[in-house]
Amino acid sequence: MSGLHEECGVFGIWSPEKAPLAETVYYGLYALQHRGQEGCGIAVCEDGVITAHKDTGLVGDVFDHLTLSGMPQGNMAVGHVRYSTTGGNERRNCQPIVVNHMKGRMALAHNGNLSNAYELRRELEISGAIFHTTSDTETIAYVITKQRLIKPSIEEAVLAAMDIIEGAYSLVVMSPTKLIAVRDPFGFRPLCFGTMPDGSYAVASESCALTAIGAHFVRDIEAGEMLIFSANGVRSVKQHCNTRPKRICIFEYIYFARPDSVIDERSVHDARLRAGKILAESCPADADIVIGVPDSGLDAALGFSQASGIPYGIGLIKNKYIGRTFISPTQSSRADKVRIKLSAVGETVRGKRVVLVDDSIVRGTTGGRIVSLLREAGAKEIHFRVSAPPFLHPCYYGTDIDSEKDLIACKHTSDEIAAQMGADSLGYMPVERLSGLIDSDDCCKACFNGDHPTKVPENAYKDKYETKLSSVKGE
């Protein structure tokens, strides 16, 4: 993986009885740690009072036994793991966001990225809103709160907000009496729910988090659907379903999600096997061994091996105590992590022609370092194969690609990139075959083909709120 940034993961639970739910959310967030490693948080609702703890860092660093045991028992809780696709890596930007207003309290956790956040925030600031974070999640919180002041219920407020906000959002919203789960009408980001033996309901970005807490997976939340969990049971509102074409992010299957997750009834592991098989057909190579870049390149490498008949081997070992390379906010620290993150297995690659399978190439720096590791270990030839097409366009829906300036494929041909990385050849997943990963064309491929489902944002840069949005004449 060459420098692409993840978005976030959300988790929520509703229980018929008071329970130590912070601990359950903790385990759910652990299972979603791959979706964001910059910060995390948990909010618990006890008799309408919301208590939250959040900070920068991994789940195991932010929450210890003392912190968890000090949180109240309640009948609802929400949690979040974060990577900053909008706003810097600071404690103030960690989630869930907790809001107190004249109609009550609310905690909000968000996965995705609004494509009209800049315009909405500017309008809210002009009307007097004061923002305390630089995350677009606070914009969502303001819009919902503003609607709550004029709507009869929290679910009506969220429904109204869905008419205003645009882009990618999978939300878990907690009021004093209800837990609400919402997926945007395009269904860009995943969201599912399950049940537990004690009658509790759990909501998570991925099914692997439900498995981690012992919940039974029920189904994915539909694009545009709202689920309300309360003492009255579960209610589904589909007012915004089928109002937009379905556009699940295809990169969820290629890289973001854990391989043991199922998204929209499709196995992530199976999608990656298919990616490898398509690569073997479209970009064959004469080689002695197929290896994958841990972790998300391994399944595709296995698929390449199965389709090509070339033996599969373990050629790279990952240091399990190092987070994903892209979490490093600067190029210098990113390079430092690459040096200690992976090591080559000489016995596997020495004197051999190697097919190296990875999930993507963004800047090319990580790929070049991996090629060097294999060369040093004695690989005779290295044929780099990528289970995603070339990144050519910005993403506005939760993947941290806000411009084309750092995308190596925008500046160089495949042969030039291969030469820069020191590989003997380079082959990408053909963009026209992406739909074969999930047997459906209901997916967003905008970062590959430029076909953005929503209007291109006025200001898409990650740090757009870090400086003053606008100036007033005479100020």
C-alpha positions in Angstrom: 0.0 0.0 0.0 1.6 3.2 -1.2 0.3 6.1 0.9 -3.4 6.0 0.6 -5.4 7.2 3.6 -8.3 5.4 5.2 -11.4 7.1 6.6 -13.1 6.0 9.8 -15.1 3.2 11.5 -18.3 3.6 13.5 -19.9 1.4 16.1 -23.1 1.6 18.2 -25.0 -0.6 20.6 -28.5 -0.4 22.2 -29.3 -2.6 25.2 -32.7 -3.3 26.8 -31.0 -3.1 30.2 -28.2 -1.0 31.7 -24.9 -2.7 31.1 -21.1 -1.9 31.0 -21.5 -1.1 27.3 -18.2 0.8 27.0 -16.3 -2.5 27.2 -18.5 -3.9 24.4 -17.8 -0.9 22.2 -14.1 -1.2 23.0 -14.0 -4.7 21.5 -16.0 -3.5 18.5 -13.6 -0.7 17.9 -10.6 -3.0 18.2 -12.1 -5.0 15.3 -12.4 -1.8 13.3 -8.9 -0.5 14.1 -7.8 -1.0 10.5 -10.2 1.7 9.4 -8.5 4.5 11.4 -5.6 4.7 13.7 -5.2 8.4 14.5 -7.9 8.7 17.2 -10.9 7.0 18.8 -13.6 7.6 21.3 -16.6 6.1 23.2 -19.8 7.9 24.4 -22.2 6.2 26.8 -25.8 7.2 27.5 -27.0 6.7 31.1 -30.6 7.9 31.8 -30.2 10.6 29.1 -26.8 11.8 30.3 -24.0 11.3 27.8 -20.5 10.7 29.1 -17.6 10.5 26.5 -13.9 9.8 26.5 -11.8 10.3 23.4 -8.3 11.1 22.4 -5.7 10.6 19.7 -4.0 7.2 19.4 -5.0 3.6 19.0 -7.9 2.0 20.9 -5.6 0.1 23.2 -3.7 3.3 24.1 -6.7 5.6 24.6 -8.7 3.1 26.7 -7.2 1.1 29.5 -9.1 -0.9 32.2 -9.3 2.1 34.6 -10.8 4.3 31.9 -13.3 1.7 30.8 -14.4 0.8 34.3 -14.8 4.5 35.1 -17.4 5.0 32.4 -21.0 4.6 33.5 -23.3 1.7 32.7 -26.0 2.6 30.3 -28.4 1.3 27.7 -26.8 2.9 24.7 -23.2 3.7 23.5 -21.4 4.7 20.4 -17.8 4.5 19.3 -15.5 5.7 16.6 -12.0 5.1 15.1 -10.6 7.9 13.0 -8.3 8.8 10.2 -8.5 12.5 9.3 -9.8 12.9 5.8 -11.0 16.4 6.8 -9.3 18.2 9.6 -6.0 17.6 11.4 -5.0 14.9 13.8 -6.0 16.6 17.0 -8.0 15.6 20.1 -10.6 18.2 19.3 -11.4 16.4 16.0 -11.8 12.9 17.6 -15.3 11.4 17.7 -18.0 10.9 18.8 -19.0 14.5 18.8 -21.3 15.3 21.8 -23.8 18.1 21.5 -26.0 19.7 24.2 -28.9 21.8 23.0 -32.3 23.0 24.3 -34.1 19.8 23.0 -31.6 17.5 24.7 -28.3 15.8 24.0 -26.8 14.0 21.1 -23.7 12.0 20.3 -22.6 11.5 16.7 -20.1 9.2 15.0 -19.5 9.6 11.2 -17.7 7.6 8.5 -17.3 9.2 5.2 -16.8 12.7 3.8 -19.4 15.4 2.8 -19.0 16.8 -0.7 -20.8 20.0 0.3 -19.3 20.5 3.7 -17.4 23.6 2.8 -20.5 25.4 1.6 -22.6 24.3 4.5 -20.0 25.3 7.1 -19.7 28.7 5.5 -23.4 29.2 5.6 -23.6 28.1 9.2 -20.7 30.4 10.3 -22.4 33.4 8.5 -25.5 32.6 10.5 -23.6 32.7 13.8 -22.5 29.1 14.4 -19.2 28.7 16.2 -17.1 25.6 15.3 -14.8 24.0 17.8 -13.3 21.4 15.4 -12.0 21.3 11.8 -13.9 18.1 10.9 -16.9 18.0 8.6 -18.6 15.8 11.2 -19.3 18.9 13.3 -21.1 20.3 10.3 -23.4 17.3 10.3 -24.0 17.7 14.0 -24.9 21.4 13.5 -27.3 20.6 10.6 -29.1 17.8 12.6 -29.3 20.1 15.7 -30.7 22.9 13.7 -33.4 20.6 12.3 -34.1 19.2 15.7 -35.2 22.6 17.0 -38.0 22.6 14.5 -38.8 18.9 14.1 -40.9 16.8 16.5 -38.3 14.0 17.0 -34.6 13.2 16.5 -35.4 10.8 13.6 -37.3 13.5 11.8 -34.4 15.9 12.3 -32.0 13.4 10.8 -34.3 12.7 7.9 -34.4 16.5 7.2 -30.6 16.7 7.5 -30.3 14.0 4.8 -32.0 16.4 2.4 -29.2 19.0 3.1 -25.9 17.1 3.4 -24.4 15.5 0.4 -21.7 12.9 -0.2 -20.6 9.9 1.9 -21.9 9.4 5.4 -22.6 6.3 7.5 -23.8 7.7 10.8 -24.6 6.4 14.3 -26.6 9.0 16.2 -27.4 8.6 19.9 -30.1 10.7 21.6 -31.2 10.3 25.2 -33.7 7.6 24.2 -32.8 6.3 20.8 -30.0 4.9 18.7 -30.1 5.8 15.0 -28.1 4.4 12.2 -28.1 6.1 8.8 -26.4 5.3 5.5 -26.3 7.9 2.7 -28.5 7.4 -0.4 -25.5 6.4 -2.5 -24.3 3.8 0.0 -20.7 4.9 -0.4 -19.5 3.5 2.9 -20.7 0.2 4.5 -22.9 -0.1 7.6 -24.6 -3.2 9.0 -26.4 -4.3 12.2 -26.8 -7.5 14.3 -28.4 -8.9 17.4 -27.0 -10.3 20.6 -28.4 -13.1 22.8 -29.5 -10.6 25.5 -31.7 -8.7 23.1 -29.2 -5.9 22.4 -28.7 -4.5 18.9 -25.3 -3.5 17.5 -24.4 -1.3 14.5 -21.0 -1.4 12.8 -19.1 -0.2 9.8 -18.2 -3.9 9.1 -19.5 -7.3 10.0 -16.2 -8.3 11.5 -16.9 -6.0 14.5 -20.3 -7.7 15.1 -18.5 -11.1 15.1 -15.9 -9.7 17.6 -18.6 -9.0 20.2 -20.5 -12.2 19.6 -23.4 -10.6 17.7 -25.4 -12.3 15.0 -25.2 -10.5 11.7 -28.7 -9.6 10.5 -28.1 -7.5 7.4 -26.5 -4.5 5.8 -28.3 -1.2 6.2 -29.6 -0.2 2.8 -28.4 2.9 0.9 -30.6 5.8 2.1 -32.1 3.7 5.0 -32.5 4.8 8.6 -32.9 2.4 11.5 -34.2 3.5 14.9 -33.4 1.4 17.9 -35.4 2.1 21.1 -37.6 0.6 23.8 -40.2 0.2 21.1 -38.0 -2.1 19.1 -36.4 -1.5 15.7 -38.0 0.7 13.0 -36.8 1.1 9.4 -37.4 4.3 7.5 -36.7 4.1 3.7 -37.7 7.6 2.7 -34.3 8.2 1.1 -33.8 4.8 -0.4 -33.7 4.5 -4.2 -33.3 8.3 -4.6 -29.8 7.9 -5.9 -27.9 5.2 -7.9 -26.1 2.8 -5.6 -22.4 3.5 -5.4 -20.5 1.5 -2.8 -16.8 2.4 -2.9 -15.1 -0.4 -4.8 -11.9 0.3 -2.7 -13.7 -1.1 0.3 -13.3 -4.5 -1.3 -9.8 -3.9 -2.7 -8.3 -2.5 0.5 -10.2 -0.8 3.2 -12.3 -3.6 4.7 -11.1 -6.6 6.6 -11.1 -9.8 4.5 -13.4 -11.6 6.9 -16.1 -8.9 6.5 -19.1 -9.2 4.2 -20.3 -5.9 2.6 -23.7 -5.7 0.8 -23.9 -9.5 0.8 -20.5 -9.8 -0.9 -17.4 -11.4 0.8 -14.4 -9.1 0.8 -12.0 -12.1 0.7 -13.8 -13.4 -2.4 -13.6 -10.0 -4.1 -9.8 -9.9 -3.5 -9.4 -13.5 -4.8 -11.2 -12.4 -7.9 -9.0 -9.4 -8.3 -5.9 -11.6 -8.3 -7.5 -13.9 -10.9 -8.4 -11.0 -13.1 -4.8 -9.7 -12.8 -3.4 -13.0 -13.8 -5.6 -13.0 -16.9 -5.0 -9.4 -17.9 -1.4 -8.9 -16.8 0.3 -12.3 -17.0 4.0 -12.8 -16.1 6.6 -15.6 -16.5 7.6 -16.2 -12.9 8.5 -18.8 -10.3 6.7 -17.5 -7.3 3.7 -15.2 -6.4 3.9 -13.2 -3.2 1.6 -10.5 -1.7 2.2 -7.4 0.3 0.7 -7.9 3.8 -2.0 -7.6 4.6 -4.5 -6.6 1.9 -2.3 -7.8 -1.0 -2.2 -11.4 0.3 -5.7 -12.5 -0.9 -5.2 -11.0 -4.4 -1.8 -12.8 -4.6 -3.4 -16.1 -3.7 -6.0 -15.5 -6.5 -3.2 -14.7 -9.0 -1.5 -17.9 -8.0 -4.6 -20.0 -8.4 -5.4 -18.6 -11.8 -1.9 -18.6 -13.2 -0.6 -21.9 -11.7 2.4 -20.2 -10.3 3.2 -21.3 -6.8 2.2 -19.0 -3.9 4.7 -18.2 -1.2 5.3 -16.0 1.8 7.9 -13.5 0.6 7.3 -10.6 3.0 6.8 -10.5 6.7 5.0 -7.6 8.4 5.9 -6.3 11.8 2.5 -6.6 13.5 3.3 -3.8 16.0 3.5 -1.1 13.3 0.4 0.6 12.1 -0.6 1.0 8.5 2.1 3.0 6.6 -0.3 5.7 5.4 -1.2 6.8 9.0 2.0 8.7 9.1 1.1 12.3 8.3 4.4 13.3 6.7 6.5 11.7 4.0 9.6 11.5 6.1 7.9 9.6 9.0 6.1 7.4 6.4 9.4 6.3 4.9 10.8 5.6 8.4 7.9 3.2 9.1 8.3 1.4 5.8 11.9 0.5 6.8 10.8 -1.3 9.9 7.3 -2.5 8.8 8.3 -5.2 6.3 11.2 -7.6 5.8 11.8 -10.0 2.9 12.0 -13.8 3.3 15.2 -14.7 1.4 14.4 -18.4 1.2 11.3 -17.6 -0.7 12.6 -15.1 -3.3 16.3 -15.7 -3.7 17.2 -16.4 -7.3 13.6 -16.4 -8.4 11.4 -14.5 -10.8 8.8 -12.9 -8.4 5.3 -11.7 -9.0 4.7 -9.0 -6.3 1.0 -8.2 -5.7 -0.1 -5.1 -3.9 -3.5 -3.3 -3.6 -2.5 0.0 -5.0 0.2 2.5 -6.0 -0.3 6.1 -5.0 3.0 7.9 -4.7 5.2 5.0 -5.6 7.6 5.5 -2.6 6.4 2.5 -0.6 6.4 0.2 -3.7 10.0 1.3 -4.5 11.1 0.4 -1.0 9.5 -3.0 -1.2 11.1 -3.8 -4.5 14.5 -2.8 -3.0 13.9 -5.2 -0.1 13.3 -8.0 -2.5 16.3 -7.2 -4.6 18.5 -7.2 -1.5 17.0 -10.6 -0.6 18.2 -11.9 -4.0 15.1 -11.8 -6.2 16.1 -12.3 -9.8 13.1 -10.5 -11.4 10.2 -8.5 -9.9 6.9 -8.2 -11.7 4.7 -5.7 -9.8 1.0 -6.3 -10.1 -1.6 -4.0 -8.6 -5.2 -5.1 -7.7 -6.5 -1.6 -8.3 -6.4 0.6 -11.5 -4.1 3.7 -11.5 -5.3 6.5 -9.2 -5.9 9.4 -11.5 -8.5 11.6 -9.8 -9.4 13.0 -6.4 -11.8 11.3 -4.1 -14.4 13.4 -2.2 -16.1 10.6 -0.2 -13.8 9.6 2.6 -10.5 8.5 0.9 -7.7 10.9 1.5 -6.9 11.9 -2.1 -7.8 15.6 -2.3 -5.7 16.4 -5.4 -3.8 14.9 -8.3 -0.5 16.4 -7.4 0.8 13.4 -5.4 -0.6 10.7 -7.7 2.3 9.1 -9.6 0.1 7.7 -12.3 -1.0 11.2 -13.3 2.6 12.0 -14.2 4.2 8.8 -15.5 3.4 5.8 -17.7 3.4 2.3 -16.3 6.8 1.6 -17.8 8.2 4.8 -16.2 6.7 3.9 -12.8 8.2 0.4 -13.0 11.6 1.9 -13.8 11.4 4.4 -10.9 10.5 1.6 -8.5 13.1 -0.8 -9.9 10.6 -3.4 -11.0 11.0 -5.4 -14.2 7.3 -4.8 -15.2 4.1 -3.2 -13.8 0.5 -4.2 -14.4 -2.7 -2.7 -13.1 -6.2 -4.0 -12.7 -8.1 -2.8 -15.8 -10.7 -0.3 -14.7 -13.3 -1.8 -17.1 -13.0 -5.1 -15.1 -13.5 -3.7 -11.6 -17.2 -4.7 -11.6 -16.1 -8.3 -11.8 -14.9 -8.2 -8.3 -18.5 -8.0 -6.9 -20.5 -9.0 -10.0 -22.1 -5.5 -10.0 -21.6 -2.1 -11.6 -23.2 -0.4 -8.5 -19.9 0.9 -7.3 -18.0 4.1 -7.2 -14.8 4.2 -9.3 -14.4 7.9 -9.4 -10.8 7.9 -8.2 -10.0 5.7 -11.2 -12.2 7.0 -14.0 -13.2 10.5 -12.8 -17.0 9.7 -12.8 -18.0 11.4 -9.5 -21.6 10.7 -8.4 -22.0 14.1 -6.8 -21.1 17.7 -7.7 -17.3 18.3 -7.4 -16.8 20.3 -4.1 -15.8 23.9 -4.2 -12.9 23.2 -1.8 -11.8 19.6 -1.4 -8.5 20.0 0.4 -8.1 18.2 3.7 -6.9 21.2 5.6 -9.6 23.6 4.3 -10.8 24.4 7.8 -7.3 24.7 9.4 -7.1 28.3 8.1 -9.8 30.9 8.1 -12.5 30.1 5.6 -13.2 33.6 4.4 -12.4 37.2 5.2 -14.8 40.0 5.6 -14.0 43.3 3.9 -12.8 45.9 6.4 -12.1 43.3 9.1 
